[in-house]
Amino acid sequence: MTKTRENEGLKALGKKTEYRQDYAPEVLETFENKHQENDYWVQFNCPEFTSLCPITGQPDFAEIQIRYIPDVKMVESKSLKLYLFSFRNHGDFHEDCVNKIMKDLKSLMDPKYIEVVGLFTPRGGISIYPFANYGRKGTKYEQLADQRFAAFNMDPHRR
């Protein structure tokens, strides 16, 4: 690990990976955005997200898409991977998973804007695609959140 990353206090990056067995938001870590003067998008795709149905205990599979416009803090990708993995044995409905992810990342980073989409594979012949977003109140990002929320429709694959 480089000295820069060591100075940022990151714990997971460059270390032996320890996988948590249940929902673990405490594994999330941040580092400083070096381009705070710019608005730009960061996108993560997790095509192998898994959680458990809280009723049946059956596995649910999804692609989780996370997009955000950072401010001061950014999420470190290995810690995000470990966080998303922590849902593997966690029982929650699709909508709850997506909202928890969005709220945990919002709380962690305080981004200008964030959105999370869950593209869950069909179970019983029905696909569920929950969408949650947030734009900083009183700013153009609040308006962006309203616009993107209104535009999210039957085609959640659209960027």
SVG drawing of the C-alpha trace seen along z (x, -y; Angstrom):
<svg xmlns="http://www.w3.org/2000/svg" viewBox="-44 -26 49 47">
<polyline fill="none" stroke="black" stroke-width="0.4" points="0.0,0.0 1.3,-3.4 2.2,-5.9 -0.6,-8.2 -3.2,-5.5 -1.6,-4.6 -1.9,-8.2 -5.6,-8.2 -6.1,-5.5 -7.6,-2.9 -7.7,0.5 -9.0,2.9 -6.9,1.9 -3.8,4.1 -4.7,6.3 -6.0,9.9 -9.7,9.9 -12.0,10.8 -15.6,11.4 -18.4,10.4 -21.3,12.8 -24.1,10.3 -24.9,6.7 -21.8,4.6 -21.9,0.9 -18.9,0.4 -16.6,1.8 -17.1,-1.2 -14.1,-3.5 -13.5,-6.8 -10.7,-8.8 -10.4,-12.5 -11.6,-13.6 -8.7,-15.2 -10.9,-17.0 -13.5,-18.7 -13.6,-21.7 -15.1,-19.5 -18.5,-17.9 -18.0,-14.3 -19.7,-11.0 -18.4,-7.9 -20.2,-4.6 -19.9,-1.2 -21.6,1.9 -21.9,5.0 -23.3,7.7 -23.1,10.4 -25.0,8.9 -26.8,11.5 -29.1,11.2 -31.7,13.5 -35.4,13.2 -36.5,12.4 -39.5,14.7 -38.3,17.8 -34.5,17.6 -34.0,18.1 -31.2,16.2 -32.0,13.1 -29.5,12.1 -29.1,8.6 -26.9,6.1 -26.5,3.1 -25.6,-0.1 -24.3,-3.0 -23.7,-6.4 -22.7,-9.5 -21.2,-13.0 -18.6,-13.3 -17.9,-16.3 -15.1,-15.9 -15.2,-12.2 -15.2,-9.2 -15.9,-5.5 -13.0,-3.2 -13.8,-0.4 -12.6,2.6 -14.5,1.5 -17.6,1.1 -17.1,4.6 -16.9,6.0 -19.9,4.0 -22.0,5.3 -20.8,8.8 -22.1,8.5 -25.6,8.6 -25.0,12.2 -26.5,13.8 -28.7,10.9 -32.5,11.1 -34.1,8.0 -36.5,7.2 -35.1,5.8 -36.4,2.3 -34.8,2.3 -31.4,3.4 -31.3,0.5 -32.5,-2.1 -30.0,-0.9 -27.1,-1.0 -28.1,-4.6 -28.5,-5.8 -25.3,-4.2 -23.3,-5.7 -25.0,-9.1 -24.2,-9.1 -20.6,-7.9 -19.7,-10.4 -22.2,-13.2 -22.1,-13.3 -23.6,-16.1 -25.8,-13.5 -26.2,-9.7 -28.5,-7.1 -28.7,-3.3 -30.5,-0.9 -31.1,2.8 -31.7,4.9 -33.0,8.1 -33.4,11.2 -36.9,12.7 -38.3,14.9 -41.8,16.3 -41.8,14.6 -41.4,11.0 -38.4,8.7 -38.1,5.9 -35.9,2.8 -35.9,0.5 -34.4,-3.0 -33.4,-5.4 -31.7,-8.7 -30.7,-11.9 -29.5,-15.3 -28.2,-17.8 -31.0,-20.0 -31.2,-23.6 -28.8,-23.0 -28.9,-22.1 -28.3,-18.5 -31.7,-18.4 -33.2,-19.4 -31.1,-16.7 -32.5,-14.2 -36.0,-15.2 -35.3,-15.1 -33.6,-11.7 -36.3,-10.3 -39.0,-11.4 -37.1,-10.0 -36.6,-6.6 -39.1,-4.4 -39.6,-1.0 -36.1,-1.0 -33.8,-1.2 -30.8,-0.1 -30.8,-3.5 -28.1,-5.7"/>
</svg>
